[in-house]
Amino acid sequence: MRIKGKEHTTIWFENNIVKIIDQTKLPHQFIIKDLKIVKDAINAIKVMEVRGAPLIGATAAYGLVLSIIENNDQSFLKKSAQNLIEARPTAINLKWAVDRMMNKLSGVNSDKILDIALNEVKEICKEDVKFCENIGLNGLKIIEEIYSKKKDTINILTHCNAGWLATINWGTATSPIYHAHKKGIPIHVWVDETRPRNQGANLTSYELNEEEISNTIIADNTGGILMQRGDVDMCIVGTDRTLSTGDVCNKIGTYLKALAAHDNNVPFYVALPSSTIDWDIKNFKDIPIEERDSEELSHIDGLDENNDLKKVLIYPKKSKALNLAFDVTPAKYVTGLITEKGICEASSDALKKMFGK
């Protein structure tokens, strides 16, 4: 996808260094950051210089490449793998990518291990791009069906950032939007601000602006009244972990959007690659929900009058804050799951049938 007219991916490897777009500086500054050792990759995941389930997974895979370059030793590699998995607990792609890499690398001759690692991480990234592109083509069918009846601008509400910045390219929830735009279907996106880190306002709107797609940022609590007024044709969100039961774990606030959509008969779709499906946990109460630093709530970043990026306190100094990063939307509120293989119901039977599990 494009930034200032130039094609980009979110992560790449160059001269034994992993390159990322520092997403903590967007939309005000576009900075490419170097990850040189495995601790750099771990920190980038923790502080959300990279974020979004598929991109976190790819970054962790590249982190193991950096681990091998830093110290080609199996015990160091295993320790690196564990530290990467612990960097953020909720997004299943992180553990999925590390496990996939370690299945290839454990016990491998040291002379060959770097080439094997690089080939596997490139395959992970290549797969993600293809999966996200297919998600877009499958989701496009839904948008085309709505457009065939409405013959007017399709209003789509999304939450957080499940765009190309959350993947390698295309995105999950945004991929159908990009494909519809390329086909000439008039699209307008309601972009949830997505407190506390404002990934919708800072990242999704930024992406859509660069692709010249009409969008409007709204406060997180605005979606309900827009649905009541008939101003939302469909919702599409991403997910950090979807259970085989169809229950969806995503950025905090997703559950409330699903409830509002259900009450107003607005289709609520979740877009995801198969790497985001957790086939082991059966009860959503067992999903580890990340609790992040309360400073993400109490402070906010922005440009001051001198165009300098500053962090400011917006809460009373003595106030406490609870910063749960994710919530769970039960399958019964999900109209359908948009995957790389097609669209299915959010249910165990439908997922097993689609993926042959």
N, C-alpha and C positions, 0 to 999 in steps of 0.2 A: 504494500500500500504506500501512499505518498505522504511526504512531508515537504512542503514548499516545492511541490512538483517533482520531487526526486523519489524514486522507488527505494523502500527500506524494508528490512526485516528487523525483528526486535533483538536478535542475538546472532553473533557470528564469530568465527575463529580466524585469527590473523597473526602470523609470526609468534606462535605459541602463547598468544594472549586472547582471552575471550572478551569481545566487545559487546557492550549493552547500551541501550538508551536509558539514562537515569530518569526514571519516571517520577521521582520525588520532585524534580525541578520543572516538570511540565505543568501547565502549558506556557509558563513564562520564559523558561530557558530550555533550549534543546542542547543537551550535553551528552556526548558519547563517553562512556567510562570504561576503563580497562580493569579487567579482573585477571590478576597475575598468579595468585596462589589460591588454594582451596578455601582458605579463610575469607578471601574476598568474595567468593561465590556464596558462602554461608551468610556473610553479612549482607550482601545484596538482597538475599531472600528475606532475611529477618527484618531489615529496615524498609523493605518494599521498594528498593530501586528497581527490582523486577517484581511483578505480581501477576495474578491470574494463573489458574491451575496449570494449564498446558505449558506456559512459559516458565513457571517455577520448576516443573519437571525437567524441561530442557536445560535450564540453568544448573540444576543439580547434576544432570548427566555431564555437562561441561565441567562442573566442579570436580568430578572424578578424573577427567582428563588432566585438569590442572594438578590434581593430587599426584598423578603418575609422573608428570613433568617435574614436580617439586621433589618427590622422593619415591622412586620406583621400588616400593616395598609393599608386600601383601598386607602386613599388619597395619601399616600407615593407611593403606587404601581402605581396609575394613573400618578403621576408626573414622576416616573421612566420610565414608558412606553413612555411618551411624549419626555423625554430627550433622550431615546434610538432612537426613530424615527428620531430625529433631528441630531443625530450623523453624518450621511452621507445621503444626500438627493436623490441620483440617483438610487441606487440599490433597486428595488421594493421589494425584498425578506425581507428586514429589516422591513418595515411596515407590510407586509403580516404576518410575524412571530409574531410580537408584537400584531397585531389585533387578530390573531388566539388564542394566549395565553390569551389575555384580555377577549375574548368571553367566555373562560372557567373559568376565575378567578374573574371577576367582581361580587361583592356581595356574594362571597362564604364564608361560615363559616370559621373562622380563624383556627379552629382545623384541618380542612381537606385540607386547601388550598395548603400547601407545597407538599403534596403527589399528588394532582391533577396537580400542576405545573410541578413536576418532571416527571410524567407519560406523560404529553403532550409534553414536550421538548424531551423526549426520543422517542416519536412517530414521531416528526418532523425530528429528526436525522435519525431514522430508515427509514422513507420514502425517505429522500434524498439519502441515500446509495442505496436503491432499484431503485429509479428513475434514478440515475446516471449509475447504472449497466445496466438498460434497454436501456438507451441512447446509451451506448456502444454496446450493442447487435444489436440495430437498425442501428447504424452507421457502424457497421462491415459489413453489407450487401453491403453498398456502396463500401467499400474498397475491398471486395471480388469480386465485379463485375469488378472493375478496374483491379484487379490482374488477373482475368480470361482472360483478353484481353492482358495485358502487359507481364505477366509471368516474371516480374523483380521487383526490389525494388520499392516500392511505395513511392514517395516523397510528403510529406504533409507539408504545410506551416501553422503555427499557430501564433497568436498574443496575447501578454500579457500572463497571466497564468490563464487558465481555467482547471487546473489540479486538482488532489485530494487535493492539498493545498488550493484550492478555494472552496472546498465542505467539506463533512464529509469524503468521500472516493470516489475513482474512478475518480472523476472529470466529466466535461461535454465534452469539446472538446477533452480531452485526452482519455476519456473512450473508444471510438472506436479504438484508437491507441493501448491501452493496450490489448484490446480483440484480435485485429489482431495479435499483437506480441505473445500472448499466443497460438494462432492457428498456429504459425510458418510462417506467412506471413512476408516477409522481408520489414521492414519499415525504412525510414529515415525521420527525422523531421527537417525542416528549422525553427529555433526558432528566431522570431523577438526579438531583444534586449528589445524593448518596453520602451523607454525613456518616462518620466523622472525617474521613480522608478525602471526601469530595471526588471520588474517582469518576463519577458521572460528569460533573461539571468540568473537572480538570482534564479528563482523558477522553471520554466518549464524545463530548461536544467538540473537543479539539480535533479528533479523528474525522468526525462528520464535516466539520468546517473545511478541513484539508481536501476532502472528497467532494466538496460543494453540495452536500446534502442538507436540506432544510431541517433545522432543529431548534428546539426551545428548551432551555434549562428551567426546571421547576423544583420547588422545595419538595422534600420527600413526602410530605403529607398532602400534596396537591392532586396526586393521581386519582384518588377516590372521587372527588367532585368532577374531574374531567370525565371519568367513566359514567357518572350519573348524568352528565350533560350530553352523552353520546359522542364525545370528542376523542374516544380511543377505539380503534377498530380491532386491535389485538395487542397483547403484551408478549414480548420475547425477552427472556433473561438467560444468563449462563448458569453454571453451577460449579462448585468446587469439589463436590462429592455427591453422587446420586446412588442410592442403594438399589440393589436388585429388586426391591419391593416397589420402586418408583418414587420413593420419598426423596426430596431434593434439598440438599444443604447448599445454601448460597449466601451471599452478602446480607448482613443484617438489614431487615426491612423488606426482604423478598416475600416473606410469609404474609405480611400485611397487604402487599400488592395483590397477591393471589386471592386473599379473602375479598378484597374490593372487586376484583375481576369476577369472581364467582357470584357475588351478590348482584352484579350488573350484567351478567351473561356476556362478558367479554372473554374471548378465547385467551388462554394463558399457556404459552408454550415455553419449554425449556430446551435450549440447544446445547449439545455436548458431544464430544468425541468419546469413543468407547473406553479410552484410557481413564475417564473420569468416573466410571462405574465401579462401585465397591461391591464385589460379589460375596464378601464374607460377612460383613455386619448385616444383621436382619432387623434390628430394632433401632430406629433413628435416635433413641435416647442414648445409645452407646457411641454415637459419633463424637469424637473429641472436638469440642467447640473452643476455638482459640479466644482467650481473653488478653487483649493487648493493653499497652500502657495508657493510663487515663489521660496522659498529656495530649493524645490524639484528639480527645474531646475538648479539653480545656484550652488548647492553643490552636491557632490557625495560621497558615502561611498565606502571604499575599504581597503585592507590590505596594510600596509606599509612594508618597508624592514625588520622590526622586527616582522612581522606577527601580528601586532596590528591593530585593526579595527579603521580607522580614517575617519573623514568627511573633505573634502577639497573643497575650492571655485574654480570653473572653469570658472566663468564669470568675466568680469571687474566689479569692486566694484560699479561703478555708474550706471551700466546697469539695466534696468527694464526688467521684464519677465512676461509673461502671461501663467498661468498654468491651462488650461481647461483639466479636467480629462477624459472626454468622448466625443464621437461624435455619429452621427446617420447615419446608412446605410439604405437608402430607400429600401423597399421591392423588388423593381424591379431588384436590384443587387444581391438578395439572391436566390441561386439555390433551397434551401430547408431548412426546420427547422427539426432538429433531436430532438425528444422529447421522453419521457418515453413511450408514446403510439404508436409511429411510426414516419414516415417521412411524412411531408406535405409541400405543397407550402406555401410561405410566403404571405398569403392573409387572409382577413377576413372570406371568405366563408370556406376556408380549415381549419382554426383554429376553427371556430364555429362547423364545422362538426366533427372534431377530438375530441373536448372536450365537445360537447353537450351544448354549450353556446347559 
